[in-house]
Amino acid sequence: MAFVETRDFIQVTANNGKTNFSYIFEGNEDERLFNSKIHKSKMKYYSKEAIKEIEEWSKKGYGIYFLPNGGGYRNDEITEFRACFIDMDIKDEIEHEIIAAGFTGSPNELQELVKSKFYSLNSAEKTNYKQIFRSRVSELKQRGIPPSAIVETKNGFHVYYLLNNDTQRHQFETLEGFLIYIFNADMAVKNPARLLRVPDTLHLKDPNDPFTIKLEEWNRGIRYDAEDLIVRLRTVIEKVSIEADSQLCVNSRKAPTHNTKLLPKKRGLPSRIAIDYSSMDVGNIPLISKGFKGLPELKRKLELDNQDDLCYIDRDDIRQFLKRQNLKHLLGIDSDRFYCIFHNSSNSTSGNIYSYDDKWFYKCHSSRCGVHYDIVQIIERISRLPIHKAFDYLKELYNIAEIKTEWQLDQERLIEFNIEFLERFKYDMDLQENYPYLTKFLKTKGTLGLLIQIHEVARRKLPQLAKMRNMDSSNAIVFAPMRKVIEELLSENSDLRNINKANTKVVIMIFMYLLNCVGVDQLPIEMQRGIEQYQKESRKNNIIHYNNIARYYEIVSMDTERLILAEEMSKFFYQNHLTISNFNREQLISLCGVEEGNRVFPDRSEEEIPGLNQSISKEISRVVNNLIWEKGWTHESEIIEHMDVSGFSLKQLYRDNFKYIPKKKSVELDSIAVLDNDVGFQKWSYGFLAKKLSMNIPAIISNQEYRKARVNKLLRKQFDIPIHIKGFVYHQEISEQGKQLEDKASHILRLKQHDLSLSNAKIASLVGCSRQYVSNVLKCRD
Ligand SMILES: [Zn+2]
């Protein structure tokens, strides 16, 4: 009879009768190490033939197992969830008793204690434990949930509840969690591909005391709808929690706070979109999912109603305040570890709320989800509010008022107007006509974007500044630290990969009165401290340009007066062929004087221009003046050729340059002799002098009223410039008569005749007029 009943049990549990038998070695521990492999049987049905095979393996010391669920051998392969099951074991019971008695040692000590207690049990005591297990199963039966099967094992029971064949993985996992809690069952016996002992086979872990696994109860007609069973088990858990005399749910450490596996999923994958927080039966989460609608009730629950407003100016301060709020309290979750609420979790400890540095965080330990959130992000996810609304939600919840000072509002408007105005340079024809040179400058790649970026950074800094500033100051200014601007610019604008370039552009903009540079000592004290810190770090990390990058600017109104000045400066730049990459403090001082130099570079007012630079400047201006005085014009290579550099220790400078290369020892370099005909040195010194020339020439041509121009026919004729000289030349002012020889229109026509391939833009730059004018002239001729 036992055979028929066991066959029925296995065939019914394993839906269509098919199952997988496995053999696991159970001999003494040493042998077990060498025999750890699980042997899979080819037998698919519990037949007489299978029993023969099973008996053979049993004789060899193997335990006999079968796989109730179907679809494969691995957990992630299982697709057919045929039954949920638990394993009640005496050791679990002992462990619970020890902990309930107040055990405080390590997990290892606990293990040892459990083992020694277990081995000291006599058979009567073991029977007592089994009696407790039986009474638990029957208590659940009395509450309307009878088991489908009970299998007695050596130290406890396996209890089965058959499931309908449409059971989903998340339902199975939820049921396992509930049943483990209800029965204080083994936490390990819950995986989909779990192997369980076949009745009528031997438990052989103690070869001297084999035990025959017994099918104690078998009700083939009892089968559950998974969803229905979940609801019923949940009701049991709720009832037991308020009844003191129950034998169920004794071990609160196994309580599933909740299980996200209950939540709907898309195509079997954990889906963020599909999680329905309103149906989640956890703490305050359904309430939070209602968003603003649930807010009054949540406030009452958290006792935050009837509290006075907290006033903050700075949003960062609000964020810091919010991060300090107890997340467990907010979410209404008591335990530290629980089923992650952001993915369909089967792990009852994947979700974790912890505090660090008096801030609270949420962390998921699952590799599939792994979220790490602060309070704002949690609210965004649960309430599905957009980022700013989630922030507002928390502000309202914790009674926070975000106030703006009058100064802040005023500055916000100024920045807004400035940005709007700058944007207009892209399309407003009137504006472009009024300020043609400024337009040219702003349309240089990246410049307009950088200027707008500075405004944006300043806008974000406003609350911080409002907090730091002396509020009654009428001369309100906004600071935008350059480092921040450049960092943001480099991350967003691919045009400007080079920090120095970006920085030079800004220097010119200050010069052009569109921004005012301010010295560190003009900043609020708090900010000064921050800057000191930054400069220290920069020095430590050997960032040479920290001085330039950590400059601060005030954003000023772009009113007409300022724009006229900016237009004048732009014109000056344009006419002197100054490009944005060759302009610095030295040039500014030689062009506009020390006062202007100090206004634009307030942090460097004490700094002297190096002696070498000064003598090179003198030499350059001597050579340029001589050459132009002699023949009326000159050009770069001629100037450099004529320079007397015998007084400068260029060779030492050349060597010093290599000291920037790490790993090269300066002592070694000092001893290297640099020969006059060293090609590397010659190349380097030409480049060095050319750089100095381009730095000094604007001041020279400005002071002496020379001109810089691309060679054209007129100039060639005027100064008898040889045909092999190309590009830019520096020359004397051409006499009024000479200028009148040719008006712009005929100049354009002649250029086009001379070289048909010249583009309109090229002609425009040669003649010094607009492209539109060139095309007009050319059209008229046709
Ligand atoms: Zn998660």
Boltz pocket constraint, residues with backbone or C-beta under 6 A from the ligand:
constraints:
  - pocket:
      binder: B
      contacts: [[A, 340], [A, 341], [A, 342], [A, 343], [A, 345], [A, 350], [A, 364], [A, 365], [A, 366], [A, 369], [A, 370], [A, 371]]
      max_distance: 6.0
